[in-house]
């Protein structure tokens, strides 16, 4: 961990990071269920797969962070990449939708923090 990452790691309380990743997991999971019951624009397979992948990877990242896994840096960077893509997908589907907008913002924030920490 370089000096900058170490600084941010200490500045960001463990609980805050876990809460952030868990919130992203929850919103992606909610958005997945929501989109699965909507019309064609919302049930795009790539979009649904991204929501499912993002929710699952956020869950795994949270667990690995709690246990201080040696694999966290690699998984954290993967989480950032998927969150970024998922956020873009939510915005592209319908940026005026309240749930998808909340999911997009959570994904963007999660991606930013993961890239900063890992």
KEDRENZA-513002 format. One record per residue: x, y, z of N, C-alpha, C in turn; residue number from 1. Coordinates in steps of 0.1 Angstrom, whole numbers, always signed. Layout:
BEGIN
ATOM;X;Y;Z;X;Y;Z;X;Y;Z;NUM
...
This chain:
BEGIN
ATOM;+9;-12;+0;+0;+0;+0;+9;+12;+0;1
ATOM;+7;+21;-10;+16;+33;-10;+12;+43;+0;2
ATOM;+19;+54;+1;+17;+64;+12;+4;+70;+11;3
ATOM;-1;+74;-1;-14;+80;-3;-25;+71;+0;4
ATOM;-24;+58;-4;-35;+49;-1;-35;+46;+14;5
ATOM;-24;+46;+21;-23;+44;+35;-30;+56;+42;6
ATOM;-28;+68;+38;-34;+80;+43;-49;+79;+42;7
ATOM;-54;+75;+30;-69;+74;+28;-74;+63;+36;8
ATOM;-67;+52;+37;-72;+40;+44;-74;+44;+59;9
ATOM;-65;+51;+65;-67;+55;+79;-77;+66;+80;10
ATOM;-79;+75;+70;-89;+86;+71;-103;+80;+70;11
ATOM;-105;+70;+62;-118;+64;+60;-120;+53;+70;12
ATOM;-128;+56;+79;-131;+46;+90;-136;+33;+84;13
ATOM;-132;+22;+90;-136;+9;+85;-151;+7;+84;14
ATOM;-158;+12;+94;-172;+11;+94;-178;+19;+82;15
ATOM;-173;+31;+79;-178;+39;+67;-176;+31;+54;16
ATOM;-164;+25;+52;-162;+18;+40;-172;+6;+39;17
ATOM;-174;-1;+49;-183;-13;+49;-197;-8;+46;18
ATOM;-201;+3;+53;-214;+8;+51;-216;+12;+36;19
ATOM;-206;+19;+30;-207;+23;+17;-209;+12;+7;20
ATOM;-200;+1;+9;-201;-10;+0;-214;-18;+2;21
ATOM;-218;-19;+14;-231;-26;+17;-243;-19;+11;22
ATOM;-242;-5;+11;-253;+3;+6;-253;+1;-10;23
ATOM;-242;+0;-16;-241;-2;-30;-247;-16;-34;24
ATOM;-243;-26;-26;-248;-40;-27;-264;-39;-27;25
ATOM;-269;-33;-16;-283;-32;-14;-291;-25;-26;26
ATOM;-285;-14;-30;-292;-7;-41;-291;-14;-54;27
ATOM;-280;-21;-57;-279;-28;-69;-289;-40;-69;28
ATOM;-290;-47;-57;-299;-58;-56;-314;-53;-58;29
ATOM;-317;-42;-51;-331;-36;-53;-333;-32;-68;30
ATOM;-324;-26;-74;-325;-22;-88;-327;-34;-97;31
ATOM;-320;-45;-94;-321;-57;-102;-335;-63;-101;32
ATOM;-341;-64;-89;-354;-68;-88;-364;-59;-95;33
ATOM;-362;-46;-93;-371;-36;-99;-371;-36;-114;34
ATOM;-359;-37;-120;-357;-37;-134;-363;-50;-140;35
ATOM;-361;-61;-133;-366;-74;-138;-381;-74;-140;36
ATOM;-388;-65;-133;-403;-64;-134;-408;-53;-142;37
ATOM;-399;-46;-150;-403;-35;-158;-403;-39;-173;38
ATOM;-404;-28;-182;-405;-31;-196;-392;-33;-203;39
ATOM;-392;-35;-216;-380;-39;-223;-367;-31;-220;40
ATOM;-369;-18;-219;-357;-9;-217;-350;-13;-205;41
ATOM;-357;-17;-194;-351;-20;-181;-346;-34;-180;42
ATOM;-351;-43;-189;-347;-57;-187;-336;-61;-197;43
ATOM;-328;-52;-202;-317;-55;-210;-308;-64;-203;44
ATOM;-304;-76;-209;-296;-86;-202;-283;-81;-197;45
ATOM;-276;-73;-205;-263;-67;-200;-265;-59;-188;46
ATOM;-276;-51;-187;-278;-42;-176;-281;-51;-163;47
ATOM;-290;-61;-165;-293;-70;-154;-281;-77;-149;48
ATOM;-273;-82;-158;-261;-89;-154;-251;-80;-147;49
ATOM;-250;-68;-151;-241;-58;-144;-246;-55;-130;50
ATOM;-259;-54;-128;-265;-52;-115;-263;-64;-106;51
ATOM;-264;-76;-111;-262;-88;-103;-247;-89;-100;52
ATOM;-238;-87;-109;-224;-88;-107;-220;-77;-97;53
ATOM;-225;-65;-98;-221;-54;-89;-225;-57;-75;54
ATOM;-238;-61;-74;-243;-65;-60;-235;-76;-54;55
ATOM;-232;-86;-61;-224;-97;-56;-210;-93;-52;56
ATOM;-203;-86;-61;-190;-82;-58;-189;-72;-47;57
ATOM;-198;-64;-45;-199;-55;-34;-200;-63;-21;58
ATOM;-209;-73;-21;-210;-82;-9;-197;-89;-6;59
ATOM;-190;-94;-16;-178;-101;-14;-167;-91;-9;60
ATOM;-166;-79;-15;-157;-69;-11;-159;-65;+4;61
ATOM;-171;-64;+8;-174;-60;+22;-169;-71;+31;62
ATOM;-172;-84;+28;-167;-95;+36;-152;-96;+37;63
ATOM;-145;-94;+25;-131;-95;+25;-125;-83;+33;64
ATOM;-131;-72;+32;-126;-60;+40;-127;-63;+55;65
ATOM;-138;-69;+59;-140;-73;+73;-130;-82;+78;66
ATOM;-126;-92;+70;-116;-102;+74;-102;-99;+71;67
ATOM;-100;-87;+65;-87;-82;+61;-80;-93;+52;68
ATOM;-87;-97;+42;-82;-107;+33;-70;-102;+25;69
ATOM;-61;-111;+22;-49;-108;+14;-53;-105;-1;70
ATOM;-65;-109;-5;-70;-107;-18;-77;-94;-20;71
ATOM;-79;-87;-10;-87;-75;-10;-83;-65;-21;72
ATOM;-70;-62;-22;-66;-52;-32;-71;-55;-46;73
ATOM;-69;-68;-50;-73;-72;-64;-88;-72;-65;74
ATOM;-95;-77;-55;-110;-77;-55;-115;-62;-54;75
ATOM;-109;-54;-46;-113;-40;-45;-112;-32;-59;76
ATOM;-101;-35;-66;-100;-29;-79;-110;-34;-89;77
ATOM;-113;-47;-88;-124;-53;-97;-137;-47;-93;78
ATOM;-140;-45;-80;-152;-39;-75;-154;-25;-81;79
ATOM;-143;-17;-81;-143;-4;-86;-147;-4;-101;80
ATOM;-141;-13;-109;-144;-14;-123;-159;-18;-126;81
ATOM;-164;-28;-119;-177;-32;-121;-187;-21;-116;82
ATOM;-184;-15;-105;-193;-4;-100;-194;+7;-110;83
ATOM;-182;+11;-115;-182;+22;-125;-191;+18;-137;84
ATOM;-189;+6;-142;-197;+2;-154;-212;+1;-150;85
ATOM;-215;-4;-139;-229;-5;-134;-236;+8;-133;86
ATOM;-228;+18;-127;-233;+31;-126;-237;+38;-140;87
ATOM;-228;+36;-149;-230;+41;-163;-242;+34;-169;88
ATOM;-244;+21;-167;-255;+14;-172;-269;+19;-166;89
ATOM;-269;+21;-153;-281;+27;-147;-285;+40;-152;90
ATOM;-275;+48;-154;-277;+62;-160;-282;+61;-174;91
ATOM;-277;+52;-182;-281;+50;-196;-295;+45;-197;92
ATOM;-299;+36;-188;-313;+30;-188;-323;+41;-186;93
ATOM;-321;+49;-175;-331;+60;-172;-326;+68;-161;94
ATOM;-319;+79;-164;-313;+88;-154;-323;+95;-146;95
ATOM;-336;+95;-150;-346;+102;-142;-353;+93;-132;96
ATOM;-351;+80;-133;-357;+70;-124;-350;+72;-110;97
ATOM;-358;+73;-100;-353;+76;-86;-344;+64;-81;98
ATOM;-348;+52;-83;-340;+41;-78;-327;+39;-86;99
ATOM;-328;+40;-99;-316;+38;-108;-307;+50;-106;100
ATOM;-312;+62;-103;-303;+73;-100;-296;+71;-87;101
ATOM;-303;+66;-77;-297;+63;-64;-286;+52;-65;102
ATOM;-289;+42;-73;-280;+31;-76;-267;+36;-83;103
ATOM;-270;+45;-93;-259;+51;-101;-249;+59;-92;104
ATOM;-255;+67;-83;-247;+75;-74;-239;+66;-64;105
ATOM;-246;+56;-59;-239;+47;-49;-227;+39;-56;106
ATOM;-230;+35;-69;-219;+28;-77;-207;+37;-79;107
ATOM;-210;+50;-83;-200;+60;-86;-191;+62;-73;108
ATOM;-198;+64;-62;-191;+66;-49;-183;+54;-45;109
ATOM;-188;+42;-47;-181;+30;-43;-169;+28;-52;110
ATOM;-171;+31;-65;-159;+29;-74;-148;+39;-71;111
ATOM;-152;+51;-68;-142;+61;-64;-134;+57;-51;112
ATOM;-141;+53;-41;-135;+49;-29;-126;+37;-31;113
ATOM;-131;+27;-38;-123;+15;-40;-110;+18;-48;114
ATOM;-111;+27;-58;-99;+31;-66;-90;+38;-57;115
ATOM;-95;+46;-48;-86;+54;-39;-79;+45;-29;116
ATOM;-86;+35;-23;-80;+26;-13;-71;+15;-19;117
ATOM;-75;+10;-31;-68;-1;-36;-60;+2;-48;118
